Amino acid sequence: MRRRFPKLFAALSSAFILSNLSVGTAHAIELVPTVEDAILHNPEFREQVKAHQGVQADLRGAEGGWLPKIDLGAGIGQEKITTKTADTDLTRKEAAVTVSQNLFEGFATQSEITRQQARLDSAGYSAQAKANEIALSMVEAYVNLLKEQELLRLAQQSHETHQRILDQIIQRNQAGVGNSVEVDQAKARLSLASSNLIAERNNYRDTLARFERVLGRMPDSDLVKPTFSYKFPEKLEDAVNTALIEHPAMRSANADIATVRYQYDVAESAFYPRVDVDVKQTWDENINGIEGKSENFQAMLRVSYNLFNGGKDDANLDKVAASVHQAAEVRNTTRRQIIENMHYAWNAEKYIRDQLEFMQKHKDLTLATLQGYRKQFSLGRRSLLDLLNTEDEYISAQRALVSSQHDHLIAEYRILNGMGLLLNALNIKVDYALAENDYKEE
């Protein structure tokens, strides 16, 4: 049956590929819910959220430095004491409760809390940066799938057009109007159109696989083409300035600098004295060979000050100082990357937009030429080669226009991502890893 109806099977195969997104639910898929779904279920983003939660625990631990420490101790055992005058062998029992409150340790507690807060903010900004990255990947996969659907439709249309032309040429040849060379020529173009259709099916499948990788599942319905209405700054410099302020990757780098600066303050605390209040109550029995119970209460203000630690504290301070400069260089690298990405996205959007006007004119004029050639060919005033070349040129013009339209849409979203505003523009809230402070002055 396949051999008897090759055209039917080819048409059914293409129809299945073009319509497989309609299988399942009757509801169309829109961009914003798809992007939000991709972010929430992406393992890389979830990893960033868990990292943020881990730093939250570190912050709670640092805040515990403000609170007193309570220790309970108890013991029982045999104590044997031998002296010149007597020997004792008693069961020793002891119990104690100690409450310690640090009053001063060189501002270490305050600095550590501030450091952990900066780490927490950095983790929050990193999660937001990852969310922006995933959002852009999903947007690209979504728009590219729309593009490949349209290109596949055009490839199928081209195949059908060349098949129709071949049928006409065969009929003309059988009627004694044409010749066998025209039949071979039409068959050759049909073979090329068939090859292009197969290649386009492969491109579509690859794009579908990319979509599945980003979203985590295949689309189960038709995709709705998004409309872009965000107004960009008038100048590239304004967009770059916005990116350097708003982009979460830049904010995370600034928070990292603040983190190591506060870590330097923590390291400096080793050069200060430590002041603690210790309150201790003991309940003992048979202690030091003295039979009987005894109780002891102490309330002590203790001061300790390390005078020499083998140079370890100085070395640690130098290490942290180097880390501050290292974090600053990482921030500088991030800054350059953000500027570079903004230039790429801005230039792509501008030049593709300029091209679209000419591509649309090329398509319209080619269509007008094609329509004229079709009439002239039916009257015998145009050769088959002229008609086939114009058909191919029109298909190429359509493909170029479709590709550029979708590439321009992606470039617009890339600008939003470059400025760090993609999630805001899509009205997607990532409230799982928030940052409290901005460290742009670091």
Long-range contacts (C-beta under 8 A, 24 or more apart in sequence): 7-163, 10-159, 11-160, 14-152, 14-156, 14-159, 14-197, 14-201, 17-152, 17-201, 17-204, 18-149, 18-152, 18-153, 18-156, 21-149, 21-219, 21-220, 21-221, 21-222, 21-223, 22-221, 22-222, 23-220, 24-220, 24-221, 25-220, 25-221, 26-221, 27-221, 28-221, 28-222, 28-223, 28-224, 29-219, 29-220, 29-221, 29-222, 29-223, 29-224, 30-224, 30-226, 31-139, 31-142, 31-224, 31-226, 31-426, 32-226, 32-426, 32-427, 32-428, 34-138, 34-142, 34-215, 35-134, 35-135, 35-138, 35-139, 35-142, 35-426, 35-428, 36-426, 36-428, 37-215, 38-134, 38-135, 38-137, 38-138, 38-214, 38-215, 38-216, 39-131, 39-134, 39-135, 39-138, 39-428, 39-430, 41-215, 41-216, 42-130, 42-134, 42-214, 42-216, 44-130, 44-134, 45-127, 45-130, 45-131, 45-134, 48-123, 48-126, 48-127, 48-130, 48-433, 49-127, 49-432, 49-433, 51-123, 51-126, 51-127, 52-120, 52-123, 52-124, 52-126, 52-127, 52-432, 52-433, 55-116, 55-119, 55-120, 55-123, 56-120, 58-116, 58-119, 58-120, 59-113, 59-116, 59-117, 59-119, 59-120, 61-116, 62-109, 62-112, 62-113, 62-115, 62-116, 63-113, 65-102, 65-108, 65-109, 65-112, 65-113, 66-109, 68-99, 68-100, 68-101, 69-99, 69-100, 69-101, 70-97, 70-98, 70-99, 70-100, 71-96, 71-97, 71-98, 71-100, 72-96, 72-97, 73-97, 73-98, 79-286, 79-287, 79-288, 79-289, 81-288, 81-289, 83-289, 86-289, 88-289, 88-291, 90-286, 90-289, 90-291, 91-285, 91-286, 92-284, 92-285, 92-286, 92-287, 93-284, 93-285, 93-286, 94-282, 94-283, 94-284, 94-285, 94-287, 95-282, 95-283, 95-284, 96-280, 96-281, 96-282, 96-283, 97-280, 97-281, 98-278, 98-279, 98-280, 99-278, 99-279, 99-280, 100-276, 100-277, 100-278, 100-279, 101-276, 101-277, 102-274, 102-275, 102-276, 103-275, 103-276, 103-277, 104-272, 104-273, 104-274, 104-275, 105-269, 105-272, 105-274, 105-275, 106-268, 106-269, 106-270, 106-271, 106-272, 106-273, 106-274, 107-265, 107-268, 107-269, 107-272, 108-266, 108-269, 111-262, 111-263, 111-265, 111-266, 111-269, 112-262, 112-266, 114-262, 114-265, 115-259, 115-262, 115-263, 115-265, 115-266, 117-436, 117-437, 118-255, 118-256, 118-258, 118-259, 118-262, 118-437, 118-439, 119-255, 119-259, 120-435, 120-436, 121-251, 121-255, 121-258, 121-435, 121-436, 121-437, 121-439, 122-252, 122-255, 122-256, 122-259, 122-435, 123-252, 123-433, 124-433, 124-434, 124-435, 124-436, 125-248, 125-249, 125-251, 125-252, 125-255, 125-435, 126-248, 126-249, 126-252, 126-433, 127-430, 127-432, 127-433, 128-248, 128-423, 128-430, 128-433, 128-435, 129-247, 129-248, 129-249, 129-252, 129-420, 131-423, 131-428, 131-430, 132-248, 132-417, 132-420, 132-422, 132-423, 133-417, 134-214, 135-417, 135-422, 135-423, 135-426, 135-428, 136-413, 136-414, 136-417, 136-422, 137-214, 138-214, 138-215, 139-410, 139-413, 139-422, 140-410, 140-413, 141-207, 141-210, 141-211, 141-213, 141-214, 141-215, 142-211, 142-223, 142-226, 143-226, 143-406, 143-409, 143-410, 143-413, 144-207, 144-210, 144-211, 144-406, 144-410, 145-207, 145-208, 145-210, 145-211, 145-219, 145-223, 146-223, 146-225, 146-406, 147-207, 147-402, 147-403, 147-406, 147-407, 148-200, 148-203, 148-204, 148-207, 148-208, 149-204, 149-223, 150-402, 150-406, 151-200, 151-203, 151-204, 151-399, 151-402, 151-403, 152-200, 152-201, 152-203, 152-204, 154-395, 154-398, 154-399, 154-402, 155-193, 155-196, 155-197, 155-199, 155-200, 155-201, 156-197, 157-395, 158-193, 158-196, 158-197, 158-391, 158-392, 158-395, 159-190, 159-193, 159-194, 159-196, 159-197, 161-193, 161-391, 161-395, 162-186, 162-189, 162-190, 162-192, 162-193, 162-388, 162-391, 163-190, 163-193, 165-189, 165-190, 165-384, 165-387, 165-388, 165-391, 166-190, 169-384, 177-380, 178-384, 182-384, 185-384, 185-385, 185-388, 186-384, 186-388, 189-388, 189-392, 226-409, 228-409, 228-412, 228-413, 230-412, 230-416, 230-425, 232-412, 232-415, 236-342, 236-343, 236-346, 239-342, 239-346, 239-415, 239-418, 239-419, 240-338, 240-339, 240-342, 240-343, 242-419, 242-420, 242-421, 243-338, 243-339, 243-342, 243-418, 243-419, 243-420, 244-335, 244-338, 244-339, 245-440, 246-419, 246-420, 246-421, 247-338, 247-418, 247-419, 247-420, 248-420, 249-334, 249-337, 249-338, 249-420, 250-331, 250-334, 250-335, 250-338, 250-420, 250-440, 251-435, 251-438, 251-439, 251-440, 253-327, 253-330, 253-331, 253-334, 253-335, 254-331, 254-438, 254-439, 254-440, 254-442, 255-435, 255-437, 255-439, 255-442, 256-327, 256-330, 256-331, 257-324, 257-327, 257-328, 257-331, 257-439, 257-442, 258-439, 258-442, 259-327, 260-320, 260-323, 260-324, 260-326, 260-327, 261-324, 261-442, 263-320, 263-323, 264-317, 264-320, 264-321, 264-324, 267-313, 267-316, 267-317, 267-320, 268-317, 270-306, 270-309, 270-313, 270-316, 271-313, 273-303, 273-304, 273-305, 274-303, 274-304, 274-305, 275-301, 275-302, 275-303, 276-301, 276-302, 276-304, 277-301, 277-302, 278-302, 331-442, 338-418, 341-414, 341-418, 342-415, 342-418, 342-419, 344-414, 345-411, 345-414, 345-415, 345-417, 345-418, 346-415, 346-418, 348-407, 348-411, 348-414, 349-408, 349-411, 349-412, 349-414, 349-415, 352-404, 352-407, 352-408, 352-411, 353-408, 355-404, 356-401, 356-404, 356-405, 356-408, 359-397, 359-400, 359-401, 359-404, 360-401, 362-397, 362-400, 362-401, 363-394, 363-397, 363-398, 363-401, 366-390, 366-393, 366-394, 366-397, 367-394, 367-397, 370-394
